[in-house]
Amino acid sequence: MTHDIKAVSAAFDIEGPFVSGGPYGTGHINDTYAVTFDQAQGPTRYILQRINHDVFKDPVQVMENIGRVTQHLRNKLTAAGVDDSDRRTLTLIPTRDGASYHVDTDGHFWRIYIFIEDAQTYDELETTHQAFEAAKAFGAFMKQLADLPGGPLAETIPAFHDTRARFDTLQAAIEADVCNRAADVAAEIAFANQREPMVDTLLDLQRAGRIPLVTTHNDTKLNNVMLDDATGEGICVIDLDTVMPGLALYDFGDMVRTAMRPCPEDETDLSKVVGRIEMFEAITQGYLATAGDALNATELDHLAFSARLITFEIGIRFLTDYLQGDVYFKTHRDGQNLDRTRVQFTMVKSMEQQADAMEQIVDTR
């Protein structure tokens, strides 16, 4: 689908004429563009996004959450005397009517953020320092939101990390087999079924009151932290659509999932898929440096397990989408979701093989 991003951008309160714009980033869900305006200080970039309302059923709710979160973070930064807050939290640009989003004539929801210059994200981490800094930023993000006023945020995707619900959805997709693909993925289905017992572990601990529900990011891929070009510091957590009540262990596990993987998410040569234990160590050290005193003993005891669980969860989500006809995650070629599934499941096996070493790293934190 093509969009008139010049016309959409005109709805927002931005000075100067529109110069150019085009697709930006590698996100699977929303449509993201970098747009440039000619302003007094020179060409100035912004991030324009169309919210995927097939995934986020209530975009207004999403934007209300983001507004609350970014304002709270800005207030924290101001109180701390930070002078570059526009680089350390996302900044929404209002529409000319003062709203945080624009609805176009086709019913699509749009938003614009200030572009954070001289920083970038990395789809594939190159160093343990990058992993440490990204994890440190996510840990600080969670702690900063611990006293978010106004009650719990809305659930923008209900049961987003409900691993039991994800597993049951997979079973329904296998049963329906709407694309006649189940027979071709018997090995992947068997792999998932063998690990069913793990899906209830954290949910049972939460129900028992042993781990708390807190405000979390819920999509802590390490390319959702911007790293400063000059210092390498993790300066800004982005992609806030799923910030809502969750478990700190889900955030930690998803960081490890992306950091330990040494190859693209859709790698076809599975011999390359061996978890990098040094990245697990860097993530553990970085996250605990900022969030460690906010975690209880049960959470600390399940850090390594959470990495296996969330990697498994993302694998069954990719497999479910493949069976359903690739309707959720963006794909650019046939079989891409299946390749993503196989990479996640191979990472689970690698983590299982390195479980003792991962536990030792946590124990000596």
N, C-alpha and C positions, 0 to 999 in steps of 0.2 A: 504494500500500500504506500502511495506517495502522498506527501503532505506539503501544503504551501507554508513553509516555515517562516517566510518573510511576513505573510499575513498574520500568522499566529503570533509572531514576535511583536507585531505592532500593537497587540492588545495589552502589552506590559509597559510599565512606567520606566522606560529606558530612554535616555537622551541620545540625540543624534540619529542619522540615517542608518538603516540596515545596509551592511556592505556585502556579507556573504554568510554562508552556512552550509554544513554538511554533516553526515553521520559521524558519530564519535564513540569510541570505546567498544567493548566486546560483551556487553551485558546480554543475558539470555531473555529478559522479560520486557522491559520498557524500551521505547524508541528514543534514542539519545542523540542530540545534535550539538555541535559547537557553532555558535552564531557570533558574528563580529559586527560591532557598530562603530561608526566614526564619531569619536567624542573629542572634547577639547584637549585631553591628555594624549590623544592618539587612538589608534584602533584598539578597541576593548572587547574582550571575549566574554561570553556567557554560556552556560549550559542550559539548553532547552530540552525538556523531556515530555513525551506523551506517556501518560500513565496507562498501563495495560489493564483495562477494566474487565477483561476476561479473567485475569488473575486476581486483581484487586476489585472486588465486587462493589465496594463503596469508596470511590476515590475521594469523596469529601471527608470521610473518616480518616483516610490516609493523610490528607493534607492537614487536618486538625491535629493529628498526632505529631507530624513533622513540625508544625508551627510551635507546639508546646515544647518539644524537645530542643529545637534550635534556639528558642528564646531563653530557655532555662540554661543551656550551655553558654549562651552569650552573657547572661547575667553572672554566671560563675566566673567567666573570663574577665569581665569588667571589674568584679569585686576583687579579683586577684591582681588587678593592675596590668593585665596583658594588653599590649598595644597593637597587636596584629590579629584581633579576633576574627576578622574576615577571612583569614587563612586557617583558622583553627576550628571553625564550625561552618557548616553550610549556611548561606545567607539567601533567603528567598526574596525575589524581586516581586513586589505586588503588581497587580494589573492597574490599569488607569482608573479603575473603579475601586481600588483598594483591597481587592480580594487576593488570596494567596494562589489562586489558580484561575485558568481561563477555560471555558467550554466552547469549542468551535461549532460551526453549523452542522457538523456531522455527529455531534455529541461526544467528541473526544475531549479528555481532560489534559490540560497542559500546565507546566510550571517552568519557572526560570530561576536558576541560581547564579550568583556571582561565580565566575570561573577562577579557580585557585591557580594562579600562575607559579612557575618555578617549583613545581612539585608534580609528582606523577604516581600512578599506580603500576603494579607489576603483576601480569597474569602468571608469570613463572618467576618465583623468587630466585635470586642469584647467589645470595650470601646469607649466612646465619645472622649477620647484623640486621639485614632487612627483616628477617623473621622476628628477631627480638624487638625491634622498634614497632612493627605492626602489632604484635601481641601486647606490648606495653600500652599502645594507644587504645586498643580495645578494652584493656583492663581499666584504664583511666576513664574511658567513656562510661562503663558500667557504674563505677563508683560515683561519677558526677551525677548520674541520674538516680542515685539511691534516694535522694530527697526531692524528687520531682513533685511539685505541688499539683493539686487538682484531682487526686485519685488515680487509679490505674489507667493506662492508655487503653484504647480500644484494640481488640484483636482484629488486625487487618486481614489476616488469613487464619480463620479458626482452625485449631488443632494443627498448626503449622509443623511443629516438631513432636506431634503425638505419634511416637514410633509404632504403637499398636495400631492406630488408625491407618498409618501409612502401609503397614504390613497387610491389614485387612483389605485395603483398597487394591493392593497388588493381587491378592487372592481373587477378588471380584473381577479384575481385569483378565486374569488367567482363565477364569470360568467363562466370561463373556467372549473372549478371543475374537473381538470384532474385526480384526484384520487378518485372522488366520495365521498368526505368527507364533503362537505358543509352542507348537511342535519343534520349531527351529531353535528355541531357547530353553530346551529341557534342562540342559546343564546349569544354566543360570537360575532357573526356577528351583532346581534341587539345592543349589547353593543357598538360596534365600531360605528355603524351608528348613534346612538343617540348622539355621541360626535363629529360628523363631524365638527360642527362650530368652534371648538377650533383649528383645524389644520392650519388655515390661520392667526391666530392672530400675531405671531411673524414675519411671512413672510410679512404681510401687513405693520407692523411697520418698517421693514427693507426697503421695497420699498418706504415708505414715508420718509425715511431718518432719522427716529427717533432713530434707533439703528444701530450701524456700523458693517460692516464686518471686522473682524480682524483675525489674525492667532491664531487658537485654536487647541486643541488636538482632539476633536470630538469623543473620546471614553473614557470618564473619569470614567469608572468603577474604584472603589477605589482599586481594586487589580492591577491597573496600576500605582500605586505608591509604591516604596519600602520604608519600614520603618526600620530604624536602630535598630538592636537587642538590643543594650545597652541603647540608649537614647529614642527610640520610634519616633525620628524625621523623617519626610518625606524627604528622601534625594535624590531620583531619580525618575523622571517620565519616564515610559517605554512604549512600544508598540506604536511606533511613525508612524505607517503606514498611519494613517488617519489625521496626522497633516497637516492642509491646511486652506484656508479661511473658516471662519464660524462665528457663533454668540457666544459671551461669555455666553449667557443664555443657550445655548445647553449644554455647558460644565458643568455649574452649575447644571442644571436639571438632568443630567446623574449621577453626584455625589450623589445627593439627592436620586435618584432612587435606587441606590445600598446601600446607607447607611441606609435609613429608613426601608428597607426590613429586617425582623428579622429571615429569614429562607432561605434555599437553593432556588435557582432560579426556580427549578422544583418541589418544595414542592407540595405534593398531598393533604395534610390536610389544606384546605384554612382557617380553623379557626385560624391557626397560623399566618396568613398574616395580621398583623395590623401594620401600620406605626409607627415607633418609633420617636416621636416628639423630644426627646432629641438629636437624631442623626441629625435631621434637624437643630437644634440650633447650634450644634457643627460644621456642615458643613458651615452654614452661617457665623459664627464667624471666622472660619479658612480661608475661601475664601476671605472674605472682609478684613481680616488682611493684605493680600498681594495684592489683586486686587481691593479693594474697591475704591481707588481713580482713577482707570481706567474706572469705570462704570459711565454712565450718569444716570440722574434721571429716565428716562423711563426704563432702564435696571433694576435699583434697584426696581422699582415698579412692575416688572414682575418676580422677583426671585421665589416667591412661585408658581406662575402659571407655570413657566418653568419646575418645578419638575413634575407637573401633565402631562404636555404636552409630555415631553420626556418619561415618564413612559408609557403613552398611545402609543407613537410612537413605542417603543420597543415591546409593546404588539401586535400591528398590524403587525409588522415585523415577530414576531414568528408565528402569525396566518397565515400570507401569506405563510410562508415557510411550515407550516403544510399542507395547502391546495395544495401547489405545489409539495408535496412529499418529504419534508425535504432535499432540495437541497443546502441550504446555510449554516445554522448552523449545526455544528457537533452534532449528536445525538448518544446515546448509548443504547437506548431502544425505543420500539414503544410508540408513544404518548408523547414523551418528549417535543416536541415543543408545543403541546397543553397544557401540564401542565405549561410550561413556560408562555404561553399566559394567562392562568387563574391567575397565580400569579401576573403578571403585571396588569391585569385588576382589580384584587382585591386590589392591592396597589393604583390604581387610585381612587377607591371608598373610601379607607381609607383616602387618601389625601383630597378628596372632603369633607369628614366629619370633617377633621381637618384644613380646609382652614383658618378659622378665627384665630386659634392659630398660624398657620404658618405666616400669614400676620402680626400678632402682634410681632412675633419674629423679622421679618425684620424691622418693624417700630421702634423697640427699639434697633436696632443694635448699 
